[in-house]
Amino acid sequence: MVKQETLKEVAERYVDSFEYSIAHPRRVAIKSFINGAKWQQERSYSEEDMKKAFINGMANVAINDFEFDVDTWFKQFKKK
């Protein structure tokens, strides 16, 4: 079983991978990484959000005999 790292552990590992200076101490770099990750997460959409948006958008498209499997489409373009 793979251990899932905490955000703080990932930030520390990332910061340890480069040299930092007095202008950018390690603790500031870690806090910046964590704040950036939290900001990015807040701006992300869930799979369910994307499916709903797609279905709502498709409801406005009038195409005869159009069949579409949103689950197949989503899996094709989902980030791995």
Distance bins in CASP14 RR format, pairs under 12 A and 6 or more apart:
PFRMAT RR
TARGET T0000
AUTHOR 0000-0000-0000
RMODE 2
METHOD distances of the structure
MODEL  1
3 9 0 0 0 0 1 0 0 0 0 0 0
3 10 0 0 0 0 0 1 0 0 0 0 0
4 10 0 0 0 0 1 0 0 0 0 0 0
5 11 0 0 0 0 1 0 0 0 0 0 0
5 12 0 0 0 0 1 0 0 0 0 0 0
5 13 1 0 0 1 0 0 0 0 0 0 0
5 14 0 0 0 0 0 1 0 0 0 0 0
5 37 0 0 0 0 0 1 0 0 0 0 0
6 12 0 0 0 0 1 0 0 0 0 0 0
6 13 0 0 0 0 0 1 0 0 0 0 0
6 30 0 0 0 0 0 1 0 0 0 0 0
6 34 0 0 0 0 1 0 0 0 0 0 0
6 37 0 0 0 0 0 1 0 0 0 0 0
7 13 0 0 0 0 0 1 0 0 0 0 0
7 14 0 0 0 0 0 1 0 0 0 0 0
7 30 0 0 0 0 1 0 0 0 0 0 0
7 31 0 0 0 0 0 1 0 0 0 0 0
7 33 0 0 0 0 1 0 0 0 0 0 0
7 34 1 0 1 0 0 0 0 0 0 0 0
7 35 0 0 0 0 0 1 0 0 0 0 0
7 36 0 0 0 0 1 0 0 0 0 0 0
7 37 1 0 1 0 0 0 0 0 0 0 0
7 38 1 0 0 1 0 0 0 0 0 0 0
7 40 0 0 0 0 0 1 0 0 0 0 0
7 41 0 0 0 0 1 0 0 0 0 0 0
8 14 0 0 0 0 0 1 0 0 0 0 0
8 15 0 0 0 0 0 1 0 0 0 0 0
8 27 0 0 0 0 0 1 0 0 0 0 0
8 30 1 0 0 1 0 0 0 0 0 0 0
8 31 0 0 0 0 1 0 0 0 0 0 0
8 33 0 0 0 0 1 0 0 0 0 0 0
8 34 1 0 0 1 0 0 0 0 0 0 0
8 35 0 0 0 0 0 1 0 0 0 0 0
8 37 0 0 0 0 0 1 0 0 0 0 0
8 38 0 0 0 0 0 1 0 0 0 0 0
9 15 0 0 0 0 0 1 0 0 0 0 0
9 16 0 0 0 0 0 1 0 0 0 0 0
9 30 0 0 0 0 0 1 0 0 0 0 0
9 33 0 0 0 0 0 1 0 0 0 0 0
9 34 0 0 0 0 0 1 0 0 0 0 0
9 37 0 0 0 0 0 1 0 0 0 0 0
10 16 0 0 0 0 0 1 0 0 0 0 0
10 17 0 0 0 0 0 1 0 0 0 0 0
10 30 0 0 0 0 1 0 0 0 0 0 0
10 33 1 0 0 1 0 0 0 0 0 0 0
10 34 0 0 0 0 1 0 0 0 0 0 0
10 36 0 0 0 0 0 1 0 0 0 0 0
10 37 1 0 0 1 0 0 0 0 0 0 0
11 17 0 0 0 0 0 1 0 0 0 0 0
11 26 0 0 0 0 0 1 0 0 0 0 0
11 27 0 0 0 0 0 1 0 0 0 0 0
11 28 0 0 0 0 0 1 0 0 0 0 0
11 29 1 0 0 1 0 0 0 0 0 0 0
11 30 1 0 1 0 0 0 0 0 0 0 0
11 31 0 0 0 0 1 0 0 0 0 0 0
11 32 0 0 0 0 1 0 0 0 0 0 0
11 33 1 1 0 0 0 0 0 0 0 0 0
11 34 1 0 1 0 0 0 0 0 0 0 0
11 35 0 0 0 0 1 0 0 0 0 0 0
11 36 0 0 0 0 1 0 0 0 0 0 0
11 37 1 0 0 1 0 0 0 0 0 0 0
11 38 0 0 0 0 0 1 0 0 0 0 0
12 26 0 0 0 0 1 0 0 0 0 0 0
12 27 0 0 0 0 0 1 0 0 0 0 0
12 29 0 0 0 0 1 0 0 0 0 0 0
12 30 1 0 1 0 0 0 0 0 0 0 0
12 31 0 0 0 0 0 1 0 0 0 0 0
12 33 0 0 0 0 1 0 0 0 0 0 0
12 34 0 0 0 0 1 0 0 0 0 0 0
13 29 0 0 0 0 0 1 0 0 0 0 0
13 30 0 0 0 0 1 0 0 0 0 0 0
13 33 0 0 0 0 1 0 0 0 0 0 0
14 20 0 0 0 0 0 1 0 0 0 0 0
14 26 0 0 0 0 0 1 0 0 0 0 0
14 29 0 0 0 0 1 0 0 0 0 0 0
14 30 0 0 0 0 1 0 0 0 0 0 0
14 32 0 0 0 0 0 1 0 0 0 0 0
14 33 1 0 1 0 0 0 0 0 0 0 0
14 34 0 0 0 0 0 1 0 0 0 0 0
14 36 0 0 0 0 0 1 0 0 0 0 0
14 37 0 0 0 0 1 0 0 0 0 0 0
15 24 0 0 0 0 1 0 0 0 0 0 0
15 25 0 0 0 0 1 0 0 0 0 0 0
15 26 1 0 1 0 0 0 0 0 0 0 0
15 27 0 0 0 0 1 0 0 0 0 0 0
15 28 0 0 0 0 1 0 0 0 0 0 0
15 29 1 0 1 0 0 0 0 0 0 0 0
15 30 1 0 1 0 0 0 0 0 0 0 0
15 31 0 0 0 0 1 0 0 0 0 0 0
15 32 0 0 0 0 1 0 0 0 0 0 0
15 33 1 0 0 1 0 0 0 0 0 0 0
15 34 0 0 0 0 0 1 0 0 0 0 0
16 26 0 0 0 0 1 0 0 0 0 0 0
16 29 0 0 0 0 1 0 0 0 0 0 0
16 30 0 0 0 0 1 0 0 0 0 0 0
16 33 0 0 0 0 0 1 0 0 0 0 0
17 26 0 0 0 0 0 1 0 0 0 0 0
17 29 0 0 0 0 0 1 0 0 0 0 0
17 33 0 0 0 0 0 1 0 0 0 0 0
18 24 0 0 0 0 1 0 0 0 0 0 0
18 26 0 0 0 0 0 1 0 0 0 0 0
18 29 0 0 0 0 1 0 0 0 0 0 0
18 33 0 0 0 0 0 1 0 0 0 0 0
19 25 0 0 0 0 0 1 0 0 0 0 0
19 26 0 0 0 0 0 1 0 0 0 0 0
19 29 0 0 0 0 0 1 0 0 0 0 0
20 26 1 0 1 0 0 0 0 0 0 0 0
20 27 0 0 0 0 1 0 0 0 0 0 0
20 28 0 0 0 0 1 0 0 0 0 0 0
20 29 1 0 1 0 0 0 0 0 0 0 0
20 30 0 0 0 0 1 0 0 0 0 0 0
20 32 0 0 0 0 0 1 0 0 0 0 0
20 33 0 0 0 0 0 1 0 0 0 0 0
21 28 0 0 0 0 0 1 0 0 0 0 0
21 29 0 0 0 0 0 1 0 0 0 0 0
22 28 0 0 0 0 0 1 0 0 0 0 0
23 29 0 0 0 0 0 1 0 0 0 0 0
24 30 0 0 0 0 0 1 0 0 0 0 0
24 31 0 0 0 0 0 1 0 0 0 0 0
24 32 0 0 0 0 1 0 0 0 0 0 0
24 33 0 0 0 0 0 1 0 0 0 0 0
25 31 0 0 0 0 1 0 0 0 0 0 0
25 32 0 0 0 0 0 1 0 0 0 0 0
26 32 0 0 0 0 0 1 0 0 0 0 0
26 33 0 0 0 0 0 1 0 0 0 0 0
27 33 0 0 0 0 0 1 0 0 0 0 0
27 34 0 0 0 0 0 1 0 0 0 0 0
28 34 0 0 0 0 0 1 0 0 0 0 0
28 35 0 0 0 0 0 1 0 0 0 0 0
29 35 0 0 0 0 0 1 0 0 0 0 0
29 36 0 0 0 0 0 1 0 0 0 0 0
30 36 0 0 0 0 0 1 0 0 0 0 0
30 37 0 0 0 0 0 1 0 0 0 0 0
31 37 0 0 0 0 0 1 0 0 0 0 0
31 38 0 0 0 0 0 1 0 0 0 0 0
32 38 0 0 0 0 0 1 0 0 0 0 0
32 39 0 0 0 0 0 1 0 0 0 0 0
33 39 0 0 0 0 0 1 0 0 0 0 0
33 40 0 0 0 0 0 1 0 0 0 0 0
34 40 0 0 0 0 0 1 0 0 0 0 0
34 41 0 0 0 0 0 1 0 0 0 0 0
35 41 0 0 0 0 0 1 0 0 0 0 0
35 42 0 0 0 0 0 1 0 0 0 0 0
36 42 0 0 0 0 1 0 0 0 0 0 0
36 43 0 0 0 0 0 1 0 0 0 0 0
37 43 0 0 0 0 0 1 0 0 0 0 0
37 44 0 0 0 0 0 1 0 0 0 0 0
38 44 0 0 0 0 0 1 0 0 0 0 0
43 49 0 0 0 0 0 1 0 0 0 0 0
44 50 0 0 0 0 0 1 0 0 0 0 0
44 79 0 0 0 0 0 1 0 0 0 0 0
45 51 0 0 0 0 1 0 0 0 0 0 0
45 52 0 0 0 0 1 0 0 0 0 0 0
45 53 1 0 0 1 0 0 0 0 0 0 0
45 54 0 0 0 0 0 1 0 0 0 0 0
45 74 0 0 0 0 0 1 0 0 0 0 0
45 78 0 0 0 0 0 1 0 0 0 0 0
45 79 0 0 0 0 0 1 0 0 0 0 0
46 52 0 0 0 0 1 0 0 0 0 0 0
46 53 0 0 0 0 0 1 0 0 0 0 0
46 74 0 0 0 0 0 1 0 0 0 0 0
46 78 0 0 0 0 0 1 0 0 0 0 0
47 53 0 0 0 0 0 1 0 0 0 0 0
47 54 0 0 0 0 0 1 0 0 0 0 0
47 70 0 0 0 0 0 1 0 0 0 0 0
47 71 0 0 0 0 1 0 0 0 0 0 0
47 73 0 0 0 0 0 1 0 0 0 0 0
47 74 1 0 0 1 0 0 0 0 0 0 0
47 75 0 0 0 0 1 0 0 0 0 0 0
47 77 0 0 0 0 0 1 0 0 0 0 0
47 78 1 0 0 1 0 0 0 0 0 0 0
47 79 0 0 0 0 0 1 0 0 0 0 0
48 54 0 0 0 0 0 1 0 0 0 0 0
48 55 0 0 0 0 0 1 0 0 0 0 0
48 70 0 0 0 0 0 1 0 0 0 0 0
48 71 0 0 0 0 0 1 0 0 0 0 0
48 74 0 0 0 0 1 0 0 0 0 0 0
49 55 0 0 0 0 0 1 0 0 0 0 0
49 56 0 0 0 0 0 1 0 0 0 0 0
49 74 0 0 0 0 0 1 0 0 0 0 0
50 56 0 0 0 0 0 1 0 0 0 0 0
50 57 0 0 0 0 0 1 0 0 0 0 0
50 70 0 0 0 0 1 0 0 0 0 0 0
50 71 0 0 0 0 0 1 0 0 0 0 0
50 73 0 0 0 0 1 0 0 0 0 0 0
50 74 1 0 0 1 0 0 0 0 0 0 0
50 75 0 0 0 0 0 1 0 0 0 0 0
50 77 0 0 0 0 1 0 0 0 0 0 0
50 78 0 0 0 0 1 0 0 0 0 0 0
50 79 0 0 0 0 0 1 0 0 0 0 0
51 57 0 0 0 0 0 1 0 0 0 0 0
51 58 0 0 0 0 0 1 0 0 0 0 0
51 68 0 0 0 0 0 1 0 0 0 0 0
51 69 0 0 0 0 0 1 0 0 0 0 0
51 70 1 0 1 0 0 0 0 0 0 0 0
51 71 1 0 0 1 0 0 0 0 0 0 0
51 72 0 0 0 0 0 1 0 0 0 0 0
51 73 0 0 0 0 1 0 0 0 0 0 0
51 74 1 0 0 1 0 0 0 0 0 0 0
51 75 0 0 0 0 0 1 0 0 0 0 0
51 77 0 0 0 0 0 1 0 0 0 0 0
51 78 0 0 0 0 0 1 0 0 0 0 0
52 58 0 0 0 0 0 1 0 0 0 0 0
52 59 0 0 0 0 0 1 0 0 0 0 0
52 70 0 0 0 0 1 0 0 0 0 0 0
52 74 0 0 0 0 0 1 0 0 0 0 0
53 59 0 0 0 0 0 1 0 0 0 0 0
53 60 0 0 0 0 0 1 0 0 0 0 0
53 70 0 0 0 0 0 1 0 0 0 0 0
53 74 0 0 0 0 0 1 0 0 0 0 0
54 60 0 0 0 0 0 1 0 0 0 0 0
54 61 0 0 0 0 0 1 0 0 0 0 0
54 68 0 0 0 0 1 0 0 0 0 0 0
54 69 0 0 0 0 0 1 0 0 0 0 0
54 70 1 0 1 0 0 0 0 0 0 0 0
54 71 0 0 0 0 0 1 0 0 0 0 0
54 72 0 0 0 0 0 1 0 0 0 0 0
54 73 1 0 0 1 0 0 0 0 0 0 0
54 74 1 0 0 1 0 0 0 0 0 0 0
54 77 0 0 0 0 0 1 0 0 0 0 0
55 61 0 0 0 0 0 1 0 0 0 0 0
55 68 0 0 0 0 1 0 0 0 0 0 0
55 69 0 0 0 0 0 1 0 0 0 0 0
55 70 1 0 0 1 0 0 0 0 0 0 0
55 71 0 0 0 0 0 1 0 0 0 0 0
55 73 0 0 0 0 0 1 0 0 0 0 0
55 74 0 0 0 0 0 1 0 0 0 0 0
56 70 0 0 0 0 0 1 0 0 0 0 0
57 68 0 0 0 0 0 1 0 0 0 0 0
57 70 0 0 0 0 0 1 0 0 0 0 0
58 66 0 0 0 0 1 0 0 0 0 0 0
58 67 0 0 0 0 0 1 0 0 0 0 0
58 68 1 0 0 1 0 0 0 0 0 0 0
58 69 0 0 0 0 0 1 0 0 0 0 0
58 70 0 0 0 0 1 0 0 0 0 0 0
58 73 0 0 0 0 0 1 0 0 0 0 0
59 66 0 0 0 0 0 1 0 0 0 0 0
59 68 0 0 0 0 0 1 0 0 0 0 0
59 70 0 0 0 0 0 1 0 0 0 0 0
61 68 0 0 0 0 1 0 0 0 0 0 0
67 73 0 0 0 0 0 1 0 0 0 0 0
68 74 0 0 0 0 0 1 0 0 0 0 0
68 76 0 0 0 0 0 1 0 0 0 0 0
69 75 0 0 0 0 1 0 0 0 0 0 0
69 76 0 0 0 0 0 1 0 0 0 0 0
70 76 0 0 0 0 0 1 0 0 0 0 0
70 77 0 0 0 0 0 1 0 0 0 0 0
70 78 0 0 0 0 0 1 0 0 0 0 0
71 77 0 0 0 0 0 1 0 0 0 0 0
71 78 0 0 0 0 0 1 0 0 0 0 0
72 78 0 0 0 0 0 1 0 0 0 0 0
END
